[in-house]
Amino acid sequence: MAIKINADIATLREHQVLLMHTCRHMPVREIATELGMDIKTTYDAWKRGMRKYA
């Protein structure tokens, strides 16, 4: 159950990061600040999202 919840949270983060990056043209650093995430975590979410949706 916890693995499914973690996967859902990761997917939600990926979606948020991709939307902020593509629609609002925000750099990763600003996205990380707005979401309260680490820059590396934000960049990794962006990379995973790009692989999924590309």
C-alpha positions, 0 to 999 in steps of 0.5 A: 500500500505504501509503495502505491501511495509513494508512486502516486505522489511521485506521479503528481510531482512529475505532473506539477513540475512538467506543467510549471515548466512548460506552461509557466516557463519556470526554471527548475530552481523556481519550481523547487522553491515554489513547491518546497522541494530540493532542486535535485528532486525537482530535476529528477521529477522533471526527467522522469516526467519527460521520459513518461510523457515524451 
